[in-house]
């Protein structure tokens, strides 16, 4: 198999701020801001993932990436917040659990299967998939169904590139993502139908915004953010973006997905960000933006998370309250 190598980085490695300096600066900035409002002790109690060096993010290599037209200019969520406040239920249901426990996950070697309605089933190493196309840096708004949001610089390439390489048959209408379920390295809480499963309609998967993702903030994905390979779909709620993927399965039927199977009244298959459709237990009209501000603030939720121009046409004529 012929693979194209990533292009060289635009910034020399000698000019890149070291990871330790970056983290130390952000922790110092956080503490300074906290002291200004007299709540350091409360912050230390309420936000231990930010302050506890034992659970700071651990990622592998710096990535070589190029800039992308698919990006937002909104203020980014600081690295230490994006990597210490996560949903990754394989490692626990608390937001700090992934940063605490995901370090046990061994991401090399890592094998990915391509199955189902394809010209030829494939088994690939993740590094072959990583090097298939040059990586782009895309700063995306990300919205959680729990009404909080972040702005994260992801590194990857359009999933459509990989799908074309997989050569799905014309009869394939959906692609399903299956995550790892390593019982020795993951906690896998009782009561969930592991492995984690998600899926997209083929036109959604082929939309150029859908990102096959290998890194964030210019480095390899930290384990708690879905290492070594995940998908990011910025106009959908975050749980649609399967993490630590081990299989891409192409099918002509809508695939089973973990949350839609467990609670179909709360988590629809499409799960497009829609402020007009409330979760049964809370409103989706506003979101709590997690950014560099010390105090939380809320902003109105945008239809399709602000990506209507790029994706709304895929749902023309659909009842988006019924097909939530």
C-alpha distance (Angstrom), angle and dihedral (degrees) to the residues before:
residue distance angle dihedral
X1 . . .
X2 3.80 . .
X3 3.77 114.4 .
X4 3.78 128.7 -171.4
X5 3.79 115.7 -134.4
X6 3.80 121.6 -128.4
X7 3.78 116.3 -100.0
X8 3.79 120.0 -107.5
X9 3.78 119.1 -87.0
X10 3.78 119.8 -93.1
X11 3.83 92.1 -135.6
X12 3.83 120.1 58.4
X13 3.78 113.5 -118.4
X14 3.82 89.1 -122.2
X15 3.81 89.4 65.7
X16 3.82 96.5 49.8
X17 3.79 114.6 105.8
X18 3.77 109.4 -118.8
X19 3.78 118.7 -107.1
X20 3.81 94.5 -121.2
X21 3.82 92.9 52.2
X22 3.81 90.9 47.8
X23 3.80 94.0 51.5
X24 3.81 93.0 43.1
X25 3.81 91.3 50.7
X26 3.80 92.9 49.8
X27 3.80 93.0 48.3
X28 3.82 90.0 48.9
X29 3.83 91.1 48.5
X30 3.78 90.4 49.7
X31 3.80 93.0 51.0
X32 3.80 92.4 46.4
X33 3.79 91.2 53.0
X34 3.77 91.3 46.2
X35 3.80 92.4 51.6
X36 3.79 90.1 52.0
X37 3.79 90.4 64.2
X38 3.79 95.5 35.8
X39 3.79 98.5 -117.6
X40 3.79 105.4 111.2
X41 3.79 93.7 122.1
X42 3.79 92.6 49.1
X43 3.79 91.7 47.3
X44 3.78 92.0 51.2
X45 3.79 89.9 52.7
X46 3.80 97.4 42.8
X47 3.81 99.3 38.5
X48 3.82 107.5 36.9
X49 3.84 94.9 151.4
X50 3.80 90.2 65.6
X51 3.79 94.7 51.3
X52 3.79 104.9 32.8
X53 3.83 110.3 90.8
X54 3.80 91.1 -162.5
X55 3.78 90.6 72.5
X56 3.78 100.9 37.6
X57 3.79 113.7 132.0
X58 3.77 119.2 -81.3
X59 3.79 117.9 -161.2
X60 3.78 131.4 163.7
X61 3.79 123.7 -130.1
X62 3.76 137.4 4.3
X63 3.80 108.2 -105.8
X64 3.77 127.9 -133.5
X65 3.79 106.3 -127.2
X66 3.78 139.7 164.3
X67 3.79 128.0 -147.1
X68 3.79 120.7 -94.1
X69 3.78 138.1 -150.3
X70 3.81 88.7 -134.8
X71 3.78 98.6 82.9
X72 3.79 144.5 105.7
X73 3.79 128.1 -131.5
X74 3.81 93.8 -143.7
X75 3.80 119.0 123.6
X76 3.77 111.6 -81.5
X77 3.77 125.3 -121.8
X78 3.82 108.2 -110.9
X79 3.79 114.8 -101.8
X80 3.80 95.0 -117.8
X81 3.81 92.0 54.0
X82 3.81 94.8 45.9
X83 3.80 90.7 51.4
X84 3.80 99.8 42.2
X85 3.81 102.4 43.9
X86 3.79 106.2 58.8
X87 3.78 146.2 143.0
X88 3.80 108.9 -135.5
X89 3.78 105.0 137.0
X90 3.79 95.4 -172.2
X91 3.82 85.2 75.3
X92 3.80 97.5 39.2
X93 3.78 141.9 -60.0
X94 3.80 99.3 -101.4
X95 3.80 117.3 91.7
X96 3.81 91.4 -121.3
X97 3.82 95.4 47.3
X98 3.83 97.4 86.0
X99 3.82 92.7 55.0
X100 3.80 89.8 46.5
X101 3.80 99.1 47.2
X102 3.83 111.0 18.8
X103 3.79 92.7 82.6
X104 3.80 88.0 84.3
X105 3.80 91.7 66.3
X106 3.82 112.1 105.0
X107 3.80 108.0 -146.9
X108 3.82 98.0 -177.3
X109 2.94 125.4 95.5
X110 3.82 93.6 29.9
X111 3.80 124.3 171.3
X112 3.80 126.2 -158.5
X113 3.79 124.3 -163.2
X114 3.81 126.5 -153.7
X115 3.80 110.7 -158.3
X116 3.79 143.9 158.7
X117 3.78 125.4 40.0
X118 3.79 99.3 12.4
X119 3.76 132.5 121.8
X120 3.80 90.0 -112.8
X121 3.83 129.5 0.8
X122 3.79 112.3 -117.4
X123 3.78 139.3 -158.0
X124 3.80 113.7 -160.5
X125 3.77 139.3 175.1
X126 3.78 114.1 -119.8
X127 3.81 91.5 -121.8
X128 3.81 89.9 58.3
X129 3.81 88.9 54.4
X130 3.81 91.1 44.1
X131 3.80 93.0 54.6
X132 3.80 95.9 42.8
X133 3.82 93.0 94.3
X134 3.82 134.9 10.8
X135 3.78 111.3 -93.8
X136 3.79 122.8 -114.0
X137 3.78 126.6 -153.4
X138 3.79 110.0 -129.7
X139 3.79 122.8 -179.9
X140 3.79 104.7 -149.6
X141 3.78 134.3 -177.9
X142 3.81 107.9 -124.3
X143 3.81 122.4 -161.2
X144 3.81 126.1 -162.8
X145 3.79 121.4 -151.7
X146 3.82 86.5 -127.4
X147 3.84 88.4 70.8
X148 3.80 100.3 -102.5
X149 3.77 127.2 112.0
X150 3.79 143.0 -169.0
X151 3.80 138.2 -167.0
X152 3.80 108.9 -133.4
X153 3.82 132.9 178.4
X154 3.82 103.8 -132.4
X155 3.81 124.5 -169.2
X156 3.79 121.2 -147.0
X157 3.78 143.3 82.0
X158 3.80 134.6 -92.1
X159 3.79 112.1 -69.8
X160 3.81 87.2 -135.0
X161 3.82 89.1 72.3
X162 3.79 91.5 58.5
X163 3.81 92.9 42.4
X164 3.80 90.3 54.6
X165 3.80 88.5 51.6
X166 3.83 89.8 51.8
X167 3.84 90.5 55.1
X168 3.81 100.9 -143.1
X169 3.79 116.9 -158.7
X170 3.82 118.3 -106.2
X171 3.80 87.9 -110.9
X172 3.82 92.0 63.7
X173 3.80 108.9 104.7
X174 3.81 101.4 167.2
X175 3.78 139.8 31.3
X176 3.79 120.5 -146.0
X177 3.81 124.8 -156.0
X178 3.79 119.5 -150.0
X179 3.80 120.2 -166.4
X180 3.77 129.8 -148.8
X181 3.83 118.4 -86.4
X182 3.78 101.7 -168.2
X183 3.79 104.4 171.5
X184 3.81 92.2 -164.7
X185 3.80 96.3 51.1
X186 3.81 102.9 29.6
X187 3.79 129.5 59.8
X188 3.86 94.3 -138.8
X189 3.82 98.2 -167.9
X190 3.80 116.7 -133.0
X191 3.80 118.9 -99.1
X192 3.81 100.1 43.6
X193 3.77 126.2 104.4
X194 3.80 99.5 -121.5
X195 2.97 137.0 -132.8
X196 3.78 97.7 62.8
X197 3.78 108.7 -117.1
X198 3.79 131.0 -167.2
X199 3.77 135.0 160.8
X200 3.78 148.4 -174.2
X201 3.75 137.0 -151.3
X202 3.78 108.4 -105.2
X203 3.80 95.1 -110.0
X204 3.81 89.6 52.1
X205 3.80 90.9 50.0
X206 3.79 90.8 49.0
X207 3.81 94.4 49.4
X208 3.82 106.9 114.5
X209 3.82 91.0 -126.5
X210 3.82 91.6 64.9
X211 3.78 104.4 96.8
X212 3.79 129.9 -154.6
X213 3.78 96.3 -148.5
X214 3.81 132.6 -153.6
X215 3.79 102.7 159.4
X216 3.77 150.2 11.8
X217 3.79 133.5 -152.2
X218 3.81 89.2 16.8
X219 3.79 96.9 -59.8
X220 3.78 139.4 84.7
X221 3.79 114.8 -70.3
X222 3.79 113.5 -85.4
X223 3.79 110.0 -123.3
X224 3.80 92.8 -111.4
X225 3.81 90.3 57.3
X226 3.80 94.6 55.2
X227 3.80 108.4 -79.0
X228 2.90 135.2 -140.4
X229 3.83 98.7 12.3
X230 3.80 134.2 -3.1
X231 3.78 140.8 151.0
X232 3.81 126.5 -112.6
X233 3.82 120.7 -158.4
X234 3.81 105.7 -179.9
X235 3.82 99.0 -167.3
X236 3.82 92.5 55.2
X237 3.78 132.3 67.7
X238 3.77 112.3 -84.0
X239 3.81 98.3 -107.9
X240 3.82 88.9 70.6
X241 3.82 88.7 69.7
X242 3.80 102.9 86.4
X243 3.81 115.6 -147.9
X244 3.82 133.5 -147.9
X245 3.80 91.0 14.6
X246 3.80 119.9 -159.5
X247 3.81 100.7 169.3
X248 3.81 140.2 35.5
X249 3.81 109.4 -163.8
X250 3.81 121.5 -170.7
X251 3.81 117.7 -153.6
X252 3.78 143.5 162.2
X253 3.81 92.7 -132.3
X254 3.77 130.5 69.6
X255 3.80 103.4 -93.9
X256 3.77 126.1 -126.6
X257 3.79 112.6 -102.8
X258 3.79 125.0 -163.8
X259 3.79 101.1 -123.3
X260 3.80 96.3 37.2
X261 3.81 89.5 51.9
X262 3.81 93.7 46.7
X263 3.80 99.2 43.8
X264 3.82 112.5 7.4
X265 3.80 91.8 169.0
X266 3.82 89.8 60.8
X267 3.82 105.4 30.8
X268 3.78 118.8 41.5
X269 3.78 124.7 -163.1
X270 3.80 93.3 -113.2
X271 3.82 97.9 41.5
X272 3.78 94.2 -178.2
X273 3.80 113.3 174.5
X274 3.79 102.9 -99.0
X275 3.83 120.9 165.4
X276 3.82 89.3 -163.6
X277 3.80 93.9 64.1
X278 3.78 113.9 67.3
X279 3.74 124.6 -154.1
X280 3.84 106.5 -114.5
X281 3.81 89.3 -110.3
X282 3.82 103.2 38.8
X283 3.79 144.6 10.4
X284 3.79 122.5 -91.1
X285 3.81 94.2 -163.0
X286 3.81 93.4 99.0
X287 3.79 135.5 28.2
X288 3.78 135.8 -155.1
X289 3.79 107.1 -122.9
X290 3.80 113.8 -144.2
X291 3.80 105.9 -151.9
X292 3.80 139.6 127.6
X293 3.80 92.6 -58.1
X294 3.78 114.3 108.0
X295 3.80 94.4 -145.6
X296 3.82 116.8 56.7
X297 3.78 119.5 -114.9
X298 3.78 133.5 -171.8
X299 3.78 130.0 -133.7
X300 3.82 132.5 -174.1
X301 3.79 114.6 -88.6
X302 3.80 114.5 -117.8
X303 3.79 124.3 -138.7
X304 3.80 109.2 -97.4
X305 3.82 85.4 5.1
X306 3.80 89.1 -75.6
X307 3.82 95.8 -52.5
X308 3.81 97.9 103.4
X309 3.79 94.6 123.5
X310 3.80 91.2 59.5
X311 3.82 101.7 38.9
X312 3.83 113.8 17.9
X313 3.80 93.1 90.5
X314 3.81 90.5 65.4
X315 3.80 89.5 66.2
X316 3.81 100.0 42.4
X317 3.79 109.6 146.1
X318 3.81 94.7 11.5
X319 3.77 121.8 124.2
X320 3.79 98.9 -122.5
X321 3.80 92.8 -168.5
X322 3.79 91.9 57.7
X323 3.81 94.2 35.3
X324 3.79 93.5 48.5
